[in-house]
């Protein structure tokens, strides 16, 4: 059973995961692969609003996307963008990446090989992955301005779109753990996590919302929280 306190804690974490950046014109928009075609649709909307002249979709497949996107996340994103009217000349595909770090590194390599001069990136992810994507890009692509974006959804709307409230909470808890653990492993920049968000994370973890936690990192995360 998901309690009122569980939902209150989840909302705190949901709000923290979102960067609150206002979209602005960038050199390129990069859509990070996932199970969510809304990333591609948001990228198309931003393209149509003149926020980027070029779209890059990045992502291979994962256990959660293999059946739904058998040709690969980036390929399915591209197909959706073309369905929505984006010309093929405005879309590049990076089909190898299997994690956020590879999304950034491989997209950077693709754009370099294509001769695209990049000074700013509109980085498009799932709503609860904005901060993780931002922190990863800042680490792996220094000197480039990063603007985070996602589908404009409330937590309730996102839960409805997934159809599994417990899974959504698990995903938010797992994403926060990575923000706590990954900086020390060199995967992303460190960001300050407010105490109330950390406390909400700890309560949800103790309540058993743990299916998306890294298997060997719980102790590391708790160590980070004590600092």
Secondary structure as the mmCIF struct_conf table of DSSP 4:
data_model
#
loop_
_struct_conf.conf_type_id
_struct_conf.id
_struct_conf.beg_label_comp_id
_struct_conf.beg_label_asym_id
_struct_conf.beg_label_seq_id
_struct_conf.end_label_comp_id
_struct_conf.end_label_asym_id
_struct_conf.end_label_seq_id
HELX_RH_AL_P HELX_RH_AL_P1 UNK A 4 UNK A 17
HELX_LH_PP_P HELX_LH_PP_P1 UNK A 21 UNK A 23
STRN STRN1 UNK A 26 UNK A 26
BEND BEND1 UNK A 27 UNK A 27
STRN STRN2 UNK A 28 UNK A 32
HELX_LH_PP_P HELX_LH_PP_P2 UNK A 33 UNK A 33
BEND BEND2 UNK A 34 UNK A 35
TURN_TY1_P TURN_TY1_P1 UNK A 37 UNK A 37
HELX_RH_AL_P HELX_RH_AL_P2 UNK A 38 UNK A 48
TURN_TY1_P TURN_TY1_P2 UNK A 49 UNK A 50
BEND BEND3 UNK A 51 UNK A 51
STRN STRN3 UNK A 52 UNK A 52
BEND BEND4 UNK A 53 UNK A 53
STRN STRN4 UNK A 55 UNK A 58
TURN_TY1_P TURN_TY1_P3 UNK A 63 UNK A 71
HELX_RH_AL_P HELX_RH_AL_P3 UNK A 73 UNK A 83
TURN_TY1_P TURN_TY1_P4 UNK A 84 UNK A 85
HELX_RH_3T_P HELX_RH_3T_P1 UNK A 88 UNK A 90
STRN STRN5 UNK A 91 UNK A 94
BEND BEND5 UNK A 99 UNK A 99
HELX_RH_AL_P HELX_RH_AL_P4 UNK A 100 UNK A 113
TURN_TY1_P TURN_TY1_P5 UNK A 114 UNK A 115
BEND BEND6 UNK A 119 UNK A 119
STRN STRN6 UNK A 120 UNK A 124
HELX_RH_3T_P HELX_RH_3T_P2 UNK A 127 UNK A 129
HELX_RH_AL_P HELX_RH_AL_P5 UNK A 130 UNK A 140
BEND BEND7 UNK A 141 UNK A 141
TURN_TY1_P TURN_TY1_P6 UNK A 142 UNK A 143
BEND BEND8 UNK A 144 UNK A 144
STRN STRN7 UNK A 145 UNK A 149
HELX_RH_AL_P HELX_RH_AL_P6 UNK A 155 UNK A 162
BEND BEND9 UNK A 163 UNK A 163
HELX_RH_AL_P HELX_RH_AL_P7 UNK A 165 UNK A 181
HELX_RH_3T_P HELX_RH_3T_P3 UNK A 182 UNK A 185
TURN_TY1_P TURN_TY1_P7 UNK A 186 UNK A 186
BEND BEND10 UNK A 187 UNK A 188
HELX_RH_AL_P HELX_RH_AL_P8 UNK A 195 UNK A 206
TURN_TY1_P TURN_TY1_P8 UNK A 207 UNK A 208
TURN_TY1_P TURN_TY1_P9 UNK A 211 UNK A 212
BEND BEND11 UNK A 213 UNK A 213
TURN_TY1_P TURN_TY1_P10 UNK A 215 UNK A 216
HELX_RH_AL_P HELX_RH_AL_P9 UNK A 218 UNK A 225
TURN_TY1_P TURN_TY1_P11 UNK A 226 UNK A 226
#
